[in-house]
Amino acid sequence: MWPALDVGRWLSARAPRGGASSSPSDSRQVTLLVVGCALVLFAPTVVQLNVRVTDLSAARVLQGDVLYRDMWTMYAPGSIYFMALAYAVFGRHMLVGNALGI
């Protein structure tokens, strides 16, 4: 095991002895450790890029397709046309769709 990843030994070395309470710096270190682990474990889901129906429909609108003639959607046309406008202004990047959240 890598020495930097031996958390059990790190926590046992910092455990209070003799019933004394832990210092604020120890609790800060444990909090930073927990937050760091949470960021490592959940970071892929935070920045996960999902392709939505509106993204695909907006891409088709940019290629010249017309809603309800060339493709059917259950979503309102305003969201698709707004996404197509955003793609036309900022480029067809998945980050644009995720930033708008439509």
SEFIZA-3560 file (N, C-alpha, C; in Angstrom, 3 decimals):
REM SEFIZA-3560
<numar><xx>0.855</xx><yy>-1.183</yy><zz>0.000</zz><atom>N</atom></numar>
<numar><xx>0.000</xx><yy>0.000</yy><zz>0.000</zz><atom>CA</atom></numar>
<numar><xx>0.891</xx><yy>1.233</yy><zz>0.000</zz><atom>C</atom></numar>
<numar><xx>0.442</xx><yy>2.230</yy><zz>-0.706</zz><atom>N</atom></numar>
<numar><xx>1.193</xx><yy>3.469</yy><zz>-0.748</zz><atom>CA</atom></numar>
<numar><xx>1.116</xx><yy>4.154</yy><zz>0.607</zz><atom>C</atom></numar>
<numar><xx>2.229</xx><yy>4.709</yy><zz>1.069</zz><atom>N</atom></numar>
<numar><xx>2.203</xx><yy>5.361</yy><zz>2.389</zz><atom>CA</atom></numar>
<numar><xx>1.255</xx><yy>6.553</yy><zz>2.442</zz><atom>C</atom></numar>
<numar><xx>1.069</xx><yy>7.243</yy><zz>1.344</zz><atom>N</atom></numar>
<numar><xx>0.201</xx><yy>8.418</yy><zz>1.358</zz><atom>CA</atom></numar>
<numar><xx>-1.270</xx><yy>8.027</yy><zz>1.485</zz><atom>C</atom></numar>
<numar><xx>-1.615</xx><yy>6.776</yy><zz>1.152</zz><atom>N</atom></numar>
<numar><xx>-3.002</xx><yy>6.346</yy><zz>1.185</zz><atom>CA</atom></numar>
<numar><xx>-3.360</xx><yy>5.549</yy><zz>2.434</zz><atom>C</atom></numar>
<numar><xx>-2.438</xx><yy>5.433</yy><zz>3.383</zz><atom>N</atom></numar>
<numar><xx>-2.707</xx><yy>4.679</yy><zz>4.592</zz><atom>CA</atom></numar>
<numar><xx>-3.463</xx><yy>5.563</yy><zz>5.578</zz><atom>C</atom></numar>
<numar><xx>-4.751</xx><yy>5.703</yy><zz>5.376</zz><atom>N</atom></numar>
<numar><xx>-5.576</xx><yy>6.611</yy><zz>6.160</zz><atom>CA</atom></numar>
<numar><xx>-5.775</xx><yy>6.088</yy><zz>7.575</zz><atom>C</atom></numar>
<numar><xx>-5.882</xx><yy>4.780</yy><zz>7.726</zz><atom>N</atom></numar>
<numar><xx>-6.092</xx><yy>4.198</yy><zz>9.056</zz><atom>CA</atom></numar>
<numar><xx>-4.969</xx><yy>4.534</yy><zz>10.005</zz><atom>C</atom></numar>
<numar><xx>-3.734</xx><yy>4.430</yy><zz>9.561</zz><atom>N</atom></numar>
<numar><xx>-2.591</xx><yy>4.761</yy><zz>10.412</zz><atom>CA</atom></numar>
<numar><xx>-2.556</xx><yy>6.259</yy><zz>10.680</zz><atom>C</atom></numar>
<numar><xx>-2.938</xx><yy>7.059</yy><zz>9.680</zz><atom>N</atom></numar>
<numar><xx>-2.941</xx><yy>8.508</yy><zz>9.847</zz><atom>CA</atom></numar>
<numar><xx>-3.959</xx><yy>8.912</yy><zz>10.900</zz><atom>C</atom></numar>
<numar><xx>-5.154</xx><yy>8.318</yy><zz>10.860</zz><atom>N</atom></numar>
<numar><xx>-6.181</xx><yy>8.659</yy><zz>11.833</zz><atom>CA</atom></numar>
<numar><xx>-5.837</xx><yy>8.149</yy><zz>13.228</zz><atom>C</atom></numar>
<numar><xx>-5.241</xx><yy>6.942</yy><zz>13.326</zz><atom>N</atom></numar>
<numar><xx>-4.905</xx><yy>6.407</yy><zz>14.645</zz><atom>CA</atom></numar>
<numar><xx>-3.773</xx><yy>7.189</yy><zz>15.287</zz><atom>C</atom></numar>
<numar><xx>-2.875</xx><yy>7.750</yy><zz>14.489</zz><atom>N</atom></numar>
<numar><xx>-1.795</xx><yy>8.548</yy><zz>15.049</zz><atom>CA</atom></numar>
<numar><xx>-2.310</xx><yy>9.873</yy><zz>15.584</zz><atom>C</atom></numar>
<numar><xx>-3.439</xx><yy>10.334</yy><zz>15.076</zz><atom>N</atom></numar>
<numar><xx>-3.998</xx><yy>11.604</yy><zz>15.506</zz><atom>CA</atom></numar>
<numar><xx>-5.167</xx><yy>11.445</yy><zz>16.477</zz><atom>C</atom></numar>
<numar><xx>-5.432</xx><yy>10.221</yy><zz>16.895</zz><atom>N</atom></numar>
<numar><xx>-6.536</xx><yy>9.984</yy><zz>17.828</zz><atom>CA</atom></numar>
<numar><xx>-6.183</xx><yy>10.554</yy><zz>19.199</zz><atom>C</atom></numar>
<numar><xx>-7.168</xx><yy>11.128</yy><zz>19.885</zz><atom>N</atom></numar>
<numar><xx>-6.893</xx><yy>11.682</yy><zz>21.209</zz><atom>CA</atom></numar>
<numar><xx>-6.547</xx><yy>10.570</yy><zz>22.204</zz><atom>C</atom></numar>
<numar><xx>-5.587</xx><yy>10.849</yy><zz>23.075</zz><atom>N</atom></numar>
<numar><xx>-5.144</xx><yy>9.867</yy><zz>24.063</zz><atom>CA</atom></numar>
<numar><xx>-5.636</xx><yy>10.301</yy><zz>25.440</zz><atom>C</atom></numar>
<numar><xx>-6.019</xx><yy>9.342</yy><zz>26.192</zz><atom>N</atom></numar>
<numar><xx>-6.391</xx><yy>9.613</yy><zz>27.574</zz><atom>CA</atom></numar>
<numar><xx>-7.723</xx><yy>10.330</yy><zz>27.713</zz><atom>C</atom></numar>
<numar><xx>-8.604</xx><yy>10.203</yy><zz>26.743</zz><atom>N</atom></numar>
<numar><xx>-9.915</xx><yy>10.813</yy><zz>26.847</zz><atom>CA</atom></numar>
<numar><xx>-9.936</xx><yy>12.298</yy><zz>26.565</zz><atom>C</atom></numar>
<numar><xx>-8.835</xx><yy>12.874</yy><zz>26.170</zz><atom>N</atom></numar>
<numar><xx>-8.811</xx><yy>14.303</yy><zz>25.870</zz><atom>CA</atom></numar>
<numar><xx>-9.518</xx><yy>14.550</yy><zz>24.546</zz><atom>C</atom></numar>
<numar><xx>-10.121</xx><yy>15.693</yy><zz>24.437</zz><atom>N</atom></numar>
<numar><xx>-10.819</xx><yy>16.009</yy><zz>23.193</zz><atom>CA</atom></numar>
<numar><xx>-9.809</xx><yy>16.391</yy><zz>22.117</zz><atom>C</atom></numar>
<numar><xx>-10.229</xx><yy>16.210</yy><zz>20.873</zz><atom>N</atom></numar>
<numar><xx>-9.321</xx><yy>16.523</yy><zz>19.773</zz><atom>CA</atom></numar>
<numar><xx>-9.255</xx><yy>18.034</yy><zz>19.568</zz><atom>C</atom></numar>
<numar><xx>-8.156</xx><yy>18.464</yy><zz>19.016</zz><atom>N</atom></numar>
<numar><xx>-7.970</xx><yy>19.890</yy><zz>18.775</zz><atom>CA</atom></numar>
<numar><xx>-8.726</xx><yy>20.303</yy><zz>17.515</zz><atom>C</atom></numar>
<numar><xx>-8.978</xx><yy>21.597</yy><zz>17.354</zz><atom>N</atom></numar>
<numar><xx>-9.678</xx><yy>22.063</yy><zz>16.148</zz><atom>CA</atom></numar>
<numar><xx>-8.915</xx><yy>21.762</yy><zz>14.865</zz><atom>C</atom></numar>
<numar><xx>-7.589</xx><yy>21.730</yy><zz>14.929</zz><atom>N</atom></numar>
<numar><xx>-6.823</xx><yy>21.447</yy><zz>13.713</zz><atom>CA</atom></numar>
<numar><xx>-7.024</xx><yy>20.000</yy><zz>13.274</zz><atom>C</atom></numar>
<numar><xx>-7.200</xx><yy>19.077</yy><zz>14.249</zz><atom>N</atom></numar>
<numar><xx>-7.464</xx><yy>17.682</yy><zz>13.885</zz><atom>CA</atom></numar>
<numar><xx>-8.812</xx><yy>17.549</yy><zz>13.201</zz><atom>C</atom></numar>
<numar><xx>-9.810</xx><yy>18.248</yy><zz>13.718</zz><atom>N</atom></numar>
<numar><xx>-11.125</xx><yy>18.154</yy><zz>13.089</zz><atom>CA</atom></numar>
<numar><xx>-11.109</xx><yy>18.800</yy><zz>11.709</zz><atom>C</atom></numar>
<numar><xx>-10.318</xx><yy>19.843</yy><zz>11.524</zz><atom>N</atom></numar>
<numar><xx>-10.185</xx><yy>20.447</yy><zz>10.192</zz><atom>CA</atom></numar>
<numar><xx>-9.519</xx><yy>19.476</yy><zz>9.224</zz><atom>C</atom></numar>
<numar><xx>-8.519</xx><yy>18.755</yy><zz>9.708</zz><atom>N</atom></numar>
<numar><xx>-7.836</xx><yy>17.803</yy><zz>8.842</zz><atom>CA</atom></numar>
<numar><xx>-8.768</xx><yy>16.671</yy><zz>8.430</zz><atom>C</atom></numar>
<numar><xx>-9.564</xx><yy>16.190</yy><zz>9.369</zz><atom>N</atom></numar>
<numar><xx>-10.505</xx><yy>15.124</yy><zz>9.046</zz><atom>CA</atom></numar>
<numar><xx>-11.572</xx><yy>15.646</yy><zz>8.082</zz><atom>C</atom></numar>
<numar><xx>-12.029</xx><yy>16.872</yy><zz>8.283</zz><atom>N</atom></numar>
<numar><xx>-13.015</xx><yy>17.469</yy><zz>7.379</zz><atom>CA</atom></numar>
<numar><xx>-12.437</xx><yy>17.613</yy><zz>5.980</zz><atom>C</atom></numar>
<numar><xx>-11.207</xx><yy>18.075</yy><zz>5.875</zz><atom>N</atom></numar>
<numar><xx>-10.564</xx><yy>18.196</yy><zz>4.569</zz><atom>CA</atom></numar>
<numar><xx>-10.384</xx><yy>16.834</yy><zz>3.915</zz><atom>C</atom></numar>
<numar><xx>-10.078</xx><yy>15.823</yy><zz>4.705</zz><atom>N</atom></numar>
<numar><xx>-9.925</xx><yy>14.478</yy><zz>4.172</zz><atom>CA</atom></numar>
<numar><xx>-11.255</xx><yy>13.967</yy><zz>3.623</zz><atom>C</atom></numar>
<numar><xx>-12.327</xx><yy>14.172</yy><zz>4.370</zz><atom>N</atom></numar>
<numar><xx>-13.649</xx><yy>13.707</yy><zz>3.920</zz><atom>CA</atom></numar>
<numar><xx>-14.093</xx><yy>14.466</yy><zz>2.677</zz><atom>C</atom></numar>
<numar><xx>-13.912</xx><yy>15.781</yy><zz>2.659</zz><atom>N</atom></numar>
<numar><xx>-14.293</xx><yy>16.576</yy><zz>1.489</zz><atom>CA</atom></numar>
<numar><xx>-13.451</xx><yy>16.189</yy><zz>0.284</zz><atom>C</atom></numar>
<numar><xx>-12.166</xx><yy>15.959</yy><zz>0.483</zz><atom>N</atom></numar>
<numar><xx>-11.304</xx><yy>15.535</yy><zz>-0.614</zz><atom>CA</atom></numar>
<numar><xx>-11.722</xx><yy>14.196</yy><zz>-1.188</zz><atom>C</atom></numar>
<numar><xx>-12.055</xx><yy>13.258</yy><zz>-0.314</zz><atom>N</atom></numar>
<numar><xx>-12.524</xx><yy>11.950</yy><zz>-0.789</zz><atom>CA</atom></numar>
<numar><xx>-13.844</xx><yy>12.085</yy><zz>-1.536</zz><atom>C</atom></numar>
<numar><xx>-14.741</xx><yy>12.927</yy><zz>-1.038</zz><atom>N</atom></numar>
<numar><xx>-16.020</xx><yy>13.130</yy><zz>-1.714</zz><atom>CA</atom></numar>
<numar><xx>-15.818</xx><yy>13.743</yy><zz>-3.097</zz><atom>C</atom></numar>
<numar><xx>-14.887</xx><yy>14.690</yy><zz>-3.208</zz><atom>N</atom></numar>
<numar><xx>-14.620</xx><yy>15.297</yy><zz>-4.513</zz><atom>CA</atom></numar>
<numar><xx>-14.057</xx><yy>14.284</yy><zz>-5.496</zz><atom>C</atom></numar>
<numar><xx>-13.174</xx><yy>13.421</yy><zz>-5.004</zz><atom>N</atom></numar>
<numar><xx>-12.589</xx><yy>12.416</yy><zz>-5.885</zz><atom>CA</atom></numar>
<numar><xx>-13.646</xx><yy>11.412</yy><zz>-6.324</zz><atom>C</atom></numar>
<numar><xx>-14.527</xx><yy>11.026</yy><zz>-5.398</zz><atom>N</atom></numar>
<numar><xx>-15.524</xx><yy>10.012</yy><zz>-5.723</zz><atom>CA</atom></numar>
<numar><xx>-16.668</xx><yy>10.552</yy><zz>-6.578</zz><atom>C</atom></numar>
<numar><xx>-17.080</xx><yy>11.794</yy><zz>-6.322</zz><atom>N</atom></numar>
<numar><xx>-18.260</xx><yy>12.314</yy><zz>-6.987</zz><atom>CA</atom></numar>
<numar><xx>-17.962</xx><yy>13.336</yy><zz>-8.067</zz><atom>C</atom></numar>
<numar><xx>-16.714</xx><yy>13.678</yy><zz>-8.307</zz><atom>N</atom></numar>
<numar><xx>-16.379</xx><yy>14.663</yy><zz>-9.332</zz><atom>CA</atom></numar>
<numar><xx>-16.832</xx><yy>14.236</yy><zz>-10.731</zz><atom>C</atom></numar>
<numar><xx>-16.711</xx><yy>12.955</yy><zz>-11.112</zz><atom>N</atom></numar>
<numar><xx>-17.182</xx><yy>12.592</yy><zz>-12.452</zz><atom>CA</atom></numar>
<numar><xx>-18.677</xx><yy>12.833</yy><zz>-12.649</zz><atom>C</atom></numar>
<numar><xx>-19.479</xx><yy>12.709</yy><zz>-11.594</zz><atom>N</atom></numar>
<numar><xx>-20.911</xx><yy>12.933</yy><zz>-11.759</zz><atom>CA</atom></numar>
<numar><xx>-21.244</xx><yy>14.413</yy><zz>-11.783</zz><atom>C</atom></numar>
<numar><xx>-20.395</xx><yy>15.236</yy><zz>-11.212</zz><atom>N</atom></numar>
<numar><xx>-20.662</xx><yy>16.674</yy><zz>-11.215</zz><atom>CA</atom></numar>
<numar><xx>-20.451</xx><yy>17.246</yy><zz>-12.606</zz><atom>C</atom></numar>
<numar><xx>-19.430</xx><yy>16.806</yy><zz>-13.302</zz><atom>N</atom></numar>
<numar><xx>-19.122</xx><yy>17.348</yy><zz>-14.621</zz><atom>CA</atom></numar>
<numar><xx>-19.533</xx><yy>16.401</yy><zz>-15.739</zz><atom>C</atom></numar>
<numar><xx>-20.380</xx><yy>15.454</yy><zz>-15.425</zz><atom>N</atom></numar>
<numar><xx>-20.814</xx><yy>14.498</yy><zz>-16.425</zz><atom>CA</atom></numar>
<numar><xx>-21.590</xx><yy>15.215</yy><zz>-17.521</zz><atom>C</atom></numar>
<numar><xx>-21.265</xx><yy>14.913</yy><zz>-18.752</zz><atom>N</atom></numar>
<numar><xx>-21.897</xx><yy>15.568</yy><zz>-19.885</zz><atom>CA</atom></numar>
<numar><xx>-22.967</xx><yy>14.646</yy><zz>-20.453</zz><atom>C</atom></numar>
<numar><xx>-24.204</xx><yy>15.060</yy><zz>-20.360</zz><atom>N</atom></numar>
<numar><xx>-25.325</xx><yy>14.274</yy><zz>-20.866</zz><atom>CA</atom></numar>
<numar><xx>-25.846</xx><yy>14.905</yy><zz>-22.144</zz><atom>C</atom></numar>
<numar><xx>-26.159</xx><yy>14.054</yy><zz>-23.098</zz><atom>N</atom></numar>
<numar><xx>-26.791</xx><yy>14.525</yy><zz>-24.320</zz><atom>CA</atom></numar>
<numar><xx>-28.290</xx><yy>14.437</yy><zz>-24.108</zz><atom>C</atom></numar>
<numar><xx>-28.967</xx><yy>15.543</yy><zz>-24.257</zz><atom>N</atom></numar>
<numar><xx>-30.410</xx><yy>15.600</yy><zz>-24.054</zz><atom>CA</atom></numar>
<numar><xx>-31.123</xx><yy>15.604</yy><zz>-25.402</zz><atom>C</atom></numar>
<numar><xx>-32.417</xx><yy>15.385</yy><zz>-25.353</zz><atom>N</atom></numar>
<numar><xx>-33.227</xx><yy>15.417</yy><zz>-26.572</zz><atom>CA</atom></numar>
<numar><xx>-33.162</xx><yy>16.804</yy><zz>-27.202</zz><atom>C</atom></numar>
<numar><xx>-33.156</xx><yy>17.837</yy><zz>-26.358</zz><atom>N</atom></numar>
<numar><xx>-33.098</xx><yy>19.193</yy><zz>-26.903</zz><atom>CA</atom></numar>
<numar><xx>-31.764</xx><yy>19.455</yy><zz>-27.601</zz><atom>C</atom></numar>
<numar><xx>-30.682</xx><yy>18.847</yy><zz>-27.095</zz><atom>N</atom></numar>
<numar><xx>-29.384</xx><yy>19.014</yy><zz>-27.758</zz><atom>CA</atom></numar>
<numar><xx>-29.403</xx><yy>18.406</yy><zz>-29.157</zz><atom>C</atom></numar>
<numar><xx>-29.927</xx><yy>17.194</yy><zz>-29.251</zz><atom>N</atom></numar>
<numar><xx>-29.964</xx><yy>16.526</yy><zz>-30.550</zz><atom>CA</atom></numar>
<numar><xx>-30.926</xx><yy>17.218</yy><zz>-31.503</zz><atom>C</atom></numar>
<numar><xx>-32.065</xx><yy>17.651</yy><zz>-30.980</zz><atom>N</atom></numar>
<numar><xx>-33.036</xx><yy>18.354</yy><zz>-31.826</zz><atom>CA</atom></numar>
<numar><xx>-32.480</xx><yy>19.690</yy><zz>-32.301</zz><atom>C</atom></numar>
<numar><xx>-31.777</xx><yy>20.399</yy><zz>-31.425</zz><atom>N</atom></numar>
<numar><xx>-31.176</xx><yy>21.684</yy><zz>-31.818</zz><atom>CA</atom></numar>
<numar><xx>-30.116</xx><yy>21.471</yy><zz>-32.891</zz><atom>C</atom></numar>
<numar><xx>-29.354</xx><yy>20.397</yy><zz>-32.778</zz><atom>N</atom></numar>
<numar><xx>-28.348</xx><yy>20.111</yy><zz>-33.807</zz><atom>CA</atom></numar>
<numar><xx>-29.020</xx><yy>19.834</yy><zz>-35.148</zz><atom>C</atom></numar>
<numar><xx>-30.157</xx><yy>19.144</yy><zz>-35.123</zz><atom>N</atom></numar>
<numar><xx>-30.872</xx><yy>18.885</yy><zz>-36.371</zz><atom>CA</atom></numar>
<numar><xx>-31.474</xx><yy>20.163</yy><zz>-36.946</zz><atom>C</atom></numar>
<numar><xx>-31.947</xx><yy>21.062</yy><zz>-36.078</zz><atom>N</atom></numar>
<numar><xx>-32.472</xx><yy>22.345</yy><zz>-36.555</zz><atom>CA</atom></numar>
<numar><xx>-31.359</xx><yy>23.143</yy><zz>-37.228</zz><atom>C</atom></numar>
<numar><xx>-30.154</xx><yy>23.095</yy><zz>-36.660</zz><atom>N</atom></numar>
<numar><xx>-29.028</xx><yy>23.803</yy><zz>-37.278</zz><atom>CA</atom></numar>
<numar><xx>-28.660</xx><yy>23.212</yy><zz>-38.636</zz><atom>C</atom></numar>
<numar><xx>-28.971</xx><yy>21.930</yy><zz>-38.838</zz><atom>N</atom></numar>
<numar><xx>-28.686</xx><yy>21.292</yy><zz>-40.129</zz><atom>CA</atom></numar>
<numar><xx>-29.794</xx><yy>21.528</yy><zz>-41.147</zz><atom>C</atom></numar>
<numar><xx>-30.879</xx><yy>22.212</yy><zz>-40.715</zz><atom>N</atom></numar>
<numar><xx>-31.930</xx><yy>22.560</yy><zz>-41.661</zz><atom>CA</atom></numar>
<numar><xx>-33.241</xx><yy>21.825</yy><zz>-41.473</zz><atom>C</atom></numar>
<numar><xx>-33.323</xx><yy>20.915</yy><zz>-40.531</zz><atom>N</atom></numar>
<numar><xx>-34.581</xx><yy>20.216</yy><zz>-40.287</zz><atom>CA</atom></numar>
<numar><xx>-35.588</xx><yy>21.152</yy><zz>-39.632</zz><atom>C</atom></numar>
<numar><xx>-36.869</xx><yy>20.864</yy><zz>-39.839</zz><atom>N</atom></numar>
<numar><xx>-37.941</xx><yy>21.669</yy><zz>-39.280</zz><atom>CA</atom></numar>
<numar><xx>-38.681</xx><yy>20.818</yy><zz>-38.253</zz><atom>C</atom></numar>
<numar><xx>-38.971</xx><yy>21.439</yy><zz>-37.103</zz><atom>N</atom></numar>
<numar><xx>-39.703</xx><yy>20.730</yy><zz>-36.059</zz><atom>CA</atom></numar>
<numar><xx>-41.089</xx><yy>20.343</yy><zz>-36.542</zz><atom>C</atom></numar>
<numar><xx>-41.534</xx><yy>19.187</yy><zz>-36.120</zz><atom>N</atom></numar>
<numar><xx>-42.867</xx><yy>18.644</yy><zz>-36.392</zz><atom>CA</atom></numar>
<numar><xx>-43.106</xx><yy>18.319</yy><zz>-37.867</zz><atom>C</atom></numar>
<numar><xx>-42.115</xx><yy>18.577</yy><zz>-38.711</zz><atom>N</atom></numar>
<numar><xx>-42.199</xx><yy>18.108</yy><zz>-40.093</zz><atom>CA</atom></numar>
<numar><xx>-41.155</xx><yy>17.026</yy><zz>-40.320</zz><atom>C</atom></numar>
<numar><xx>-39.911</xx><yy>17.337</yy><zz>-39.962</zz><atom>N</atom></numar>
<numar><xx>-38.823</xx><yy>16.384</yy><zz>-40.145</zz><atom>CA</atom></numar>
<numar><xx>-38.553</xx><yy>15.550</yy><zz>-38.898</zz><atom>C</atom></numar>
<numar><xx>-39.018</xx><yy>16.017</yy><zz>-37.785</zz><atom>N</atom></numar>
<numar><xx>-38.817</xx><yy>15.282</yy><zz>-36.526</zz><atom>CA</atom></numar>
<numar><xx>-39.940</xx><yy>15.649</yy><zz>-35.576</zz><atom>C</atom></numar>
<numar><xx>-40.244</xx><yy>14.720</yy><zz>-34.685</zz><atom>N</atom></numar>
<numar><xx>-41.288</xx><yy>14.949</yy><zz>-33.697</zz><atom>CA</atom></numar>
<numar><xx>-40.629</xx><yy>15.067</yy><zz>-32.334</zz><atom>C</atom></numar>
<numar><xx>-41.163</xx><yy>15.933</yy><zz>-31.515</zz><atom>N</atom></numar>
<numar><xx>-40.692</xx><yy>16.062</yy><zz>-30.144</zz><atom>CA</atom></numar>
<numar><xx>-41.863</xx><yy>16.425</yy><zz>-29.258</zz><atom>C</atom></numar>
<numar><xx>-41.787</xx><yy>16.013</yy><zz>-28.015</zz><atom>N</atom></numar>
<numar><xx>-42.854</xx><yy>16.358</yy><zz>-27.071</zz><atom>CA</atom></numar>
<numar><xx>-42.534</xx><yy>17.646</yy><zz>-26.329</zz><atom>C</atom></numar>
<numar><xx>-41.351</xx><yy>18.213</yy><zz>-26.583</zz><atom>N</atom></numar>
<numar><xx>-40.946</xx><yy>19.440</yy><zz>-25.908</zz><atom>CA</atom></numar>
<numar><xx>-41.410</xx><yy>20.657</yy><zz>-26.688</zz><atom>C</atom></numar>
<numar><xx>-41.538</xx><yy>21.756</yy><zz>-25.981</zz><atom>N</atom></numar>
<numar><xx>-41.952</xx><yy>22.998</yy><zz>-26.628</zz><atom>CA</atom></numar>
<numar><xx>-40.873</xx><yy>23.446</yy><zz>-27.615</zz><atom>C</atom></numar>
<numar><xx>-41.288</xx><yy>24.046</yy><zz>-28.725</zz><atom>N</atom></numar>
<numar><xx>-40.296</xx><yy>24.421</yy><zz>-29.735</zz><atom>CA</atom></numar>
<numar><xx>-39.365</xx><yy>25.546</yy><zz>-29.281</zz><atom>C</atom></numar>
<numar><xx>-39.797</xx><yy>26.347</yy><zz>-28.319</zz><atom>N</atom></numar>
<numar><xx>-38.949</xx><yy>27.452</yy><zz>-27.872</zz><atom>CA</atom></numar>
<numar><xx>-37.640</xx><yy>26.988</yy><zz>-27.277</zz><atom>C</atom></numar>
<numar><xx>-37.672</xx><yy>25.903</yy><zz>-26.496</zz><atom>N</atom></numar>
<numar><xx>-36.436</xx><yy>25.422</yy><zz>-25.882</zz><atom>CA</atom></numar>
<numar><xx>-35.468</xx><yy>24.886</yy><zz>-26.931</zz><atom>C</atom></numar>
<numar><xx>-35.995</xx><yy>24.261</yy><zz>-27.953</zz><atom>N</atom></numar>
<numar><xx>-35.121</xx><yy>23.710</yy><zz>-29.003</zz><atom>CA</atom></numar>
<numar><xx>-34.549</xx><yy>24.833</yy><zz>-29.862</zz><atom>C</atom></numar>
<numar><xx>-35.377</xx><yy>25.808</yy><zz>-30.209</zz><atom>N</atom></numar>
<numar><xx>-34.870</xx><yy>26.923</yy><zz>-31.004</zz><atom>CA</atom></numar>
<numar><xx>-33.889</xx><yy>27.787</yy><zz>-30.196</zz><atom>C</atom></numar>
<numar><xx>-34.131</xx><yy>27.924</yy><zz>-28.906</zz><atom>N</atom></numar>
<numar><xx>-33.186</xx><yy>28.672</yy><zz>-28.066</zz><atom>CA</atom></numar>
<numar><xx>-31.846</xx><yy>27.944</yy><zz>-27.984</zz><atom>C</atom></numar>
<numar><xx>-31.901</xx><yy>26.620</yy><zz>-27.860</zz><atom>N</atom></numar>
<numar><xx>-30.660</xx><yy>25.843</yy><zz>-27.831</zz><atom>CA</atom></numar>
<numar><xx>-29.948</xx><yy>25.921</yy><zz>-29.176</zz><atom>C</atom></numar>
<numar><xx>-30.697</xx><yy>25.901</yy><zz>-30.264</zz><atom>N</atom></numar>
<numar><xx>-30.087</xx><yy>26.039</yy><zz>-31.587</zz><atom>CA</atom></numar>
<numar><xx>-29.425</xx><yy>27.408</yy><zz>-31.734</zz><atom>C</atom></numar>
<numar><xx>-30.061</xx><yy>28.442</yy><zz>-31.198</zz><atom>N</atom></numar>
<numar><xx>-29.463</xx><yy>29.779</yy><zz>-31.219</zz><atom>CA</atom></numar>
<numar><xx>-28.175</xx><yy>29.813</yy><zz>-30.402</zz><atom>C</atom></numar>
<numar><xx>-28.196</xx><yy>29.175</yy><zz>-29.242</zz><atom>N</atom></numar>
<numar><xx>-26.986</xx><yy>29.128</yy><zz>-28.405</zz><atom>CA</atom></numar>
<numar><xx>-25.870</xx><yy>28.360</yy><zz>-29.113</zz><atom>C</atom></numar>
<numar><xx>-26.220</xx><yy>27.268</yy><zz>-29.794</zz><atom>N</atom></numar>
<numar><xx>-25.211</xx><yy>26.529</yy><zz>-30.558</zz><atom>CA</atom></numar>
<numar><xx>-24.668</xx><yy>27.373</yy><zz>-31.709</zz><atom>C</atom></numar>
<numar><xx>-25.522</xx><yy>28.161</yy><zz>-32.333</zz><atom>N</atom></numar>
<numar><xx>-25.063</xx><yy>29.001</yy><zz>-33.440</zz><atom>CA</atom></numar>
<numar><xx>-24.126</xx><yy>30.094</yy><zz>-32.942</zz><atom>C</atom></numar>
<numar><xx>-24.387</xx><yy>30.610</yy><zz>-31.732</zz><atom>N</atom></numar>
<numar><xx>-23.560</xx><yy>31.695</yy><zz>-31.192</zz><atom>CA</atom></numar>
<numar><xx>-22.273</xx><yy>31.155</yy><zz>-30.580</zz><atom>C</atom></numar>
<numar><xx>-22.373</xx><yy>30.114</yy><zz>-29.746</zz><atom>N</atom></numar>
<numar><xx>-21.221</xx><yy>29.639</yy><zz>-28.977</zz><atom>CA</atom></numar>
<numar><xx>-20.560</xx><yy>28.399</yy><zz>-29.556</zz><atom>C</atom></numar>
<numar><xx>-21.136</xx><yy>27.794</yy><zz>-30.560</zz><atom>N</atom></numar>
<numar><xx>-20.576</xx><yy>26.576</yy><zz>-31.128</zz><atom>CA</atom></numar>
<numar><xx>-21.285</xx><yy>25.349</yy><zz>-30.581</zz><atom>C</atom></numar>
<numar><xx>-21.216</xx><yy>24.274</yy><zz>-31.351</zz><atom>N</atom></numar>
<numar><xx>-21.892</xx><yy>23.041</yy><zz>-30.948</zz><atom>CA</atom></numar>
<numar><xx>-21.012</xx><yy>22.250</yy><zz>-29.998</zz><atom>C</atom></numar>
<numar><xx>-21.035</xx><yy>22.639</yy><zz>-28.744</zz><atom>N</atom></numar>
<numar><xx>-20.276</xx><yy>21.963</yy><zz>-27.697</zz><atom>CA</atom></numar>
<numar><xx>-21.250</xx><yy>21.478</yy><zz>-26.638</zz><atom>C</atom></numar>
<numar><xx>-20.966</xx><yy>20.338</yy><zz>-26.063</zz><atom>N</atom></numar>
<numar><xx>-21.844</xx><yy>19.800</yy><zz>-25.028</zz><atom>CA</atom></numar>
<numar><xx>-21.850</xx><yy>20.695</yy><zz>-23.800</zz><atom>C</atom></numar>
<numar><xx>-20.784</xx><yy>21.424</yy><zz>-23.591</zz><atom>N</atom></numar>
<numar><xx>-20.707</xx><yy>22.320</yy><zz>-22.442</zz><atom>CA</atom></numar>
<numar><xx>-21.744</xx><yy>23.443</yy><zz>-22.536</zz><atom>C</atom></numar>
<numar><xx>-22.062</xx><yy>23.854</yy><zz>-23.748</zz><atom>N</atom></numar>
<numar><xx>-23.075</xx><yy>24.897</yy><zz>-23.948</zz><atom>CA</atom></numar>
<numar><xx>-24.434</xx><yy>24.386</yy><zz>-23.472</zz><atom>C</atom></numar>
<numar><xx>-24.791</xx><yy>23.171</yy><zz>-23.857</zz><atom>N</atom></numar>
<numar><xx>-26.058</xx><yy>22.598</yy><zz>-23.441</zz><atom>CA</atom></numar>
<numar><xx>-26.145</xx><yy>22.400</yy><zz>-21.933</zz><atom>C</atom></numar>
<numar><xx>-25.060</xx><yy>21.969</yy><zz>-21.330</zz><atom>N</atom></numar>
<numar><xx>-25.063</xx><yy>21.774</yy><zz>-19.873</zz><atom>CA</atom></numar>
<numar><xx>-25.082</xx><yy>23.093</yy><zz>-19.136</zz><atom>C</atom></numar>
<numar><xx>-24.447</xx><yy>24.118</yy><zz>-19.686</zz><atom>N</atom></numar>
<numar><xx>-24.453</xx><yy>25.423</yy><zz>-19.012</zz><atom>CA</atom></numar>
<numar><xx>-25.850</xx><yy>26.025</yy><zz>-19.035</zz><atom>C</atom></numar>
<numar><xx>-26.573</xx><yy>25.854</yy><zz>-20.143</zz><atom>N</atom></numar>
<numar><xx>-27.928</xx><yy>26.375</yy><zz>-20.234</zz><atom>CA</atom></numar>
<numar><xx>-28.912</xx><yy>25.520</yy><zz>-19.457</zz><atom>C</atom></numar>
<numar><xx>-28.677</xx><yy>24.225</yy><zz>-19.420</zz><atom>N</atom></numar>
<numar><xx>-29.530</xx><yy>23.327</yy><zz>-18.646</zz><atom>CA</atom></numar>
<numar><xx>-30.910</xx><yy>23.133</yy><zz>-19.221</zz><atom>C</atom></numar>
<numar><xx>-31.065</xx><yy>23.318</yy><zz>-20.502</zz><atom>N</atom></numar>
<numar><xx>-32.378</xx><yy>23.148</yy><zz>-21.128</zz><atom>CA</atom></numar>
<numar><xx>-32.513</xx><yy>21.720</yy><zz>-21.582</zz><atom>C</atom></numar>
//
